[in-house]
Amino acid sequence: MKPFYYLCDFPERKNVGKNFVTECPKCGKKHLYISKETGAFHCFYGGCDFKGKLKDFWEERTNYDSASAGIGNGKFADGTSGNYNTACKRLHSIRREGKAGSGSTTSEVPMIPEDYKKLPPEVFSKIKPLTNDSETTDQDQLTARRYLADQGISLKTAIEARIGCLTHRCFGKDEDNKNPGAMHHCVAYVNYLNGQPVNAKYRSCDPSTGRSTDEREITGMEKATAYTKLWSQDSPTAPCPPYHIDCINPLKVSEATIPRLIITEGEKDVLTLNEAGYPYAVSVPNGASSDLSKSFEAFEPWMDQVRDIVICGDTDLPGRTLVKHLIDYFGARCLLTELPGDCKDISDVLVTYGIEIVREIIESARPQHTADIVTVSERANGILNVLHGEYDHGYDVGYGPLTDHVFHPTDQGGLIIETGMPNSGKTDFLNDLTCRLMAKTGRYVCYLSFEVPDKDKHIAHLVQLMLGKVNTVNYTQEQLKPIVSFLNSHMVHLDLHEVSPTPDNIIARADIVRRSLPLKYLIIDPYLFMEVETNRYNTETQAIKAMLTQMQTWGRIHNIWVIIVAHPRSLKKQNGKNELENIDMYTISGSANWANLADFIFSISRIKRQDGNYTRLDMLKVRDQDLCQTGSVLYVRQACGRYDERESEEQVVSEAQGKVMGKDHLPWVSLIEN
């Protein structure tokens, strides 16, 4: 034995993918694997455990992991010296402490594969390896063979998996190891790590009480023998490593990338998958109750070489819970299997339906279905409808063709922003718009109007708009009640006396309305009074983006338009003029995200001229321009608050000079005659 080894010390080496295999200088067996990339070497012959790192590679690598570092003394990138275990622990500490570059530190040192202790010789020596000796009379061997055969597991597969057998004390599901337990014939699932046994789980394989292994109940069809379900285990290290984890040991895998690793709940399921021809399969160490972060902590570098992770869990509640935890832990790499309804696990599938169905289930594994990923096939009918012109073509809001050209909404829902200078008529125009939406399209509106604290006056003004009248003193209660009743069935107010006006609280209150009423528009007037959370980690820009995204998402999910009134920032004077810059999408106060996220943005301006006053709507943004486009519309305001669209300033001037032009005078809701 030498203190250091070089690659030239192993001239009789064979190529095995990304590794070499050669004779071990310690035990003389040809089970020494050497990584071509890192120089790490390890002998996988049982009982040898010769390992290290070729000295050729000591100065070449600055990044270490449990597959690439060695035990020989070397230097790290920072100039300090250390051995294999130190290198691995340093790497894991870096992974845990600073994955996001936070610079935080922790006193916890993650595990590495070399931290797992070997089974004591006195424990391991009791486990008898399964053999194919046809003349054996050993009852442990015979009972284990019969049990495995009944599970569809061949003796060849069990021997290759180094399954053992013995007579051992086992416990029931609701018992603990303080109970002395009874002696049972057992199958021993010995877990090897770096070629060494690190834990063993014993499963009783005796037939259930009162029945022999060869018994069958004949009731129209043959039923399989029932077996006891008792267990115990020996594990010098806690937590146990995943069973069969050595199958993805980088020094034993020839591929640069493992295309697929299957994770199951139990050890027997791993044997089932091996039987079906899937060598890369592991089971979680403690079934459905496994702590995945601790179980897989030492093997993160090994898992990094796996492309897809197939989760083949049990179908009962604990099994489904484990599947959920595995998806959360491994993320986007996960593929899910679907078992037949009468099978609890993949081993049941093998017994009930055979090996080909097991393969079909694994090959059919698919990513978790999520509504966030939309495939063409899922939307095929809708696509064909669009191609034939069968889709929501939107609706007129009640002003006329000029307005419809710039604002023609559908019932898809989303985010609408109204902006304009103070006292430009934003709220006044919005009252007219929403009143038309209720009266002429039947849409339901929810107001959160900070600008109109007196709700009685606000609703009374909407009644006047419905009538087209300024003075309603001479109307009787009987005449007005139908309009009030109509508004009662088409609108509601939020006041937020009980909670602060945060986005969460506004949506929560609006959601109460949505659940009981056919809500189509939520009006927030203005944004200035909303409370969004800002701090050193959350700027106003970020807070506004989060608020707008939240409002837009809620609106689209429920097909509701959220209209937010937002004021512009302080406008600058234009060069050489005594005029302010024009309002556009990017002059809204607080963030450019108003422009980025809105589906519609329009501004309202009051234009005062000596020869005629009018209001101008500038549609600054239209996301879906199939139905309408950006542009401007002019309006003349009636005394009652209705806005009538005009084609040009010339029409406005002519009207101001006395020319009679069309106005919308008729009531929008019929009165009941006395």
Number of C-alpha atoms within 10 A of each C-alpha: 6 6 6 13 16 12 15 10 11 16 9 10 18 15 12 17 14 16 24 22 23 19 18 22 15 14 16 13 14 16 21 26 26 31 24 18 11 22 25 27 27 24 29 23 18 13 13 18 17 16 21 23 27 23 18 14 19 19 11 12 16 12 14 22 22 24 21 25 28 29 17 20 15 20 17 18 12 7 8 8 12 16 17 24 21 19 24 26 19 18 19 23 19 16 14 16 18 14 11 9 9 8 9 11 11 10 7 9 12 17 19 21 19 14 11 22 16 18 21 14 10 8 12 17 10 13 21 17 17 24 17 11 8 7 6 10 9 9 13 20 22 15 21 26 22 17 21 19 14 15 20 20 23 15 19 13 18 23 14 11 19 17 22 24 28 24 19 21 21 25 23 16 9 6 13 13 13 7 11 11 17 12 13 21 23 28 32 28 24 27 26 24 23 23 19 21 20 23 27 25 18 26 26 28 26 24 19 13 9 6 14 13 17 9 13 14 11 8 7 6 8 9 11 15 18 18 16 14 15 21 24 19 18 16 20 15 14 11 16 21 28 27 28 24 21 24 18 23 21 26 27 24 19 17 14 12 14 19 12 19 23 23 23 29 28 22 22 20 24 25 28 27 26 18 20 19 12 16 18 21 28 25 23 25 24 17 18 21 13 17 15 19 11 15 18 22 17 22 22 15 21 20 20 10 19 17 14 19 25 23 27 26 30 26 20 12 10 15 20 14 16 25 23 13 16 19 20 11 13 13 12 12 14 25 22 21 19 17 20 15 7 10 17 15 22 29 24 20 22 23 18 16 13 14 19 11 17 22 15 11 19 22 11 12 17 15 16 14 10 7 7 6 7 10 9 9 9 10 11 10 11 14 15 12 12 11 10 9 10 11 13 12 13 15 15 19 21 18 18 12 13 15 23 19 17 24 24 20 22 17 17 15 21 26 25 23 25 25 26 23 18 11 11 17 16 23 18 15 19 17 21 20 16 23 28 22 21 23 21 15 14 14 18 24 26 22 21 21 21 17 11 13 11 10 14 10 11 14 18 13 20 22 24 19 24 26 21 20 18 14 11 13 7 7 9 10 10 12 15 16 14 15 23 17 10 16 21 12 15 21 23 18 17 18 15 14 7 7 10 13 18 16 17 15 15 20 18 12 14 19 15 10 18 18 9 8 16 15 22 24 26 28 21 23 22 20 18 14 14 16 15 18 15 13 8 6 6 13 14 15 16 17 18 21 19 17 19 21 18 14 23 23 17 19 22 16 11 16 18 26 26 26 26 23 24 22 21 19 14 12 15 10 12 11 9 6 8 8 11 12 14 10 20 18 22 15 20 22 17 19 18 15 18 24 18 13 18 22 19 23 26 24 24 26 20 18 12 10 9 7 13 17 16 21 22 18 22 22 24 20 22 22 13 12 12 9 17 18 19 17 17 18 19 25 23 21 17 16 12 18 19 26 21 19 24 22 12 11 15 12 16 21 17 14 17 16 11 8 11 9 11 10 13 13 14 11 16 18 15 12 14 11 6 6
